[in-house]
Amino acid sequence: MKLRANQYLCDLPVYQPGRPIEEVARELGLDASRIIKLASNENPHGPSPRAIEVMKNVVPGVHRYPDGTSFHLRKAVARKHGLDPEQIVFGNGSNELIELVGHAFLKPGDEMIISQYAFAIYEIVGRLFQAKIVEVPAKNYGHDFERMLDAVGPSTRVMFVANPNNPTGTVSSAERLQELILAVPEHVLLVVDEAYQDFLEKPLDSAALIRPGQKKPGRDNLLILRTFSKAHGLAGLRIGYGLARPPVAAALERVRQPFNANAVAQAAAEAALNDNAHIRKTFILNAEGRARLEEGLHRLGFDFVPSFGNFVLLNVGGGQAVFDCLLRRGVIVRPMGGYKLPGFIRVSVGTAAENERFIAELSKLNPPSMQKKKNT
Ligand SMILES: *Cc1c(COP(=O)(O)O)cnc(C)c1O
């Protein structure tokens, strides 16, 4: 073939999303209504009910292009975080913002610092922009901030930190995170990904470090990422946002497509943003469900990483084999081979019934590759 795609694409890792219920039903000849998906850390209790209501009103108007500035949503997000409207950038999911960081801040050969077991998209985007990926070994499956700071050099342009982290569920305390934010040198853009913020008891108000008029030393090199895909229950709409000082926000604004946040998503996100009843309910049910899952895993003798998110990472001995077995039984989880954790699977916290079903199916499995630890 004469036509060739860019050479560096050949060894770009491919993101493996959670398998959709319909696809698994089709492929394995299963009844879709009997399949449960605990693979993508979605909200098992559905979208914010307020979002569902406003979407009905917006749908008849979708023959028009959306508001490219997301005026109303922007105002609402600014108010929520105590920021100016020009400090906010919207994305087609916060994943798009990760890519915009590449467009605006990375050139071939620049260094990008991530932790071992970081969210896969960071490395994929870094490699897409031909950055040099500096992967810092994890400490107890979590980020090792000291070593990440030590890794900063003159060519470092971007550092990513997810808190809590996906896929490990680990978290750093608000104090430790703030220390890191204040310590990262100003020539490095620090991206703090807060996708799972709403599942934390006492999260850091990181936006305080970029708030206009605040007394603490401000951070011109901080970008905070938030999403509506997790606690707000709007993963299918694809909407997230970034918060930064105006120069960083303006750079990201320049590289985005004009209509990257669609009209339905803008309206739904605005309604969901302050639906505190739904967020609170999700927080409580998640904490209960996660505790039940972890109890069940402990009872069955599995090693798992104690989680601060809406998912649990567990060692099953052979992640792919256990994933396949569970899939045939209608339970979709995530194998972790792509994260260089071939022995592990990640399971999202579902409804109480889904969590029970997962534990019940897991207890029935015994593939040869699965080395169950003795329960002591
Ligand atoms: C789920 C997730 C996101 C959110 O992605 P969206 O594109 O907003 O759906 C971002 N970062 C991490 C670490 C996640 O796990």
The ligand as an SDF file (V2000), in Angstrom:
LIG
                    3D

 15 15  0  0  0  0  0  0  0  0999 V2000
  -13.5280    8.1400   33.8920 C   0  0  0  0  0  0  0  0  0  0  0  0
  -12.3260    8.9790   33.9430 C   0  0  0  0  0  0  0  0  0  0  0  0
  -12.3180   10.2370   33.3610 C   0  0  0  0  0  0  0  0  0  0  0  0
  -13.5290   10.8120   32.7190 C   0  0  0  0  0  0  0  0  0  0  0  0
  -13.5710   10.6140   31.3830 O   0  0  0  0  0  0  0  0  0  0  0  0
  -14.6870   11.3400   30.5170 P   0  0  0  0  0  0  0  0  0  0  0  0
  -14.0030   11.5250   29.2050 O   0  0  0  0  0  0  0  0  0  0  0  0
  -15.0200   12.6310   31.1630 O   0  0  0  0  0  0  0  0  0  0  0  0
  -15.8350   10.3990   30.4490 O   0  0  0  0  0  0  0  0  0  0  0  0
  -11.1710   11.0090   33.4500 C   0  0  0  0  0  0  0  0  0  0  0  0
  -10.0940   10.5570   34.1160 N   0  0  0  0  0  0  0  0  0  0  0  0
  -10.0740    9.3630   34.7130 C   0  0  0  0  0  0  0  0  0  0  0  0
   -8.8810    8.9500   35.4720 C   0  0  0  0  0  0  0  0  0  0  0  0
  -11.1950    8.5350   34.6330 C   0  0  0  0  0  0  0  0  0  0  0  0
  -11.1590    7.3380   35.2000 O   0  0  0  0  0  0  0  0  0  0  0  0
  1  2  1  0
  2  3  1  0
  2 14  2  0
  3  4  1  0
  3 10  2  0
  4  5  1  0
  5  6  1  0
  6  7  2  0
  6  8  1  0
  6  9  1  0
 10 11  1  0
 11 12  2  0
 12 13  1  0
 12 14  1  0
 14 15  1  0
M  END
$$$$
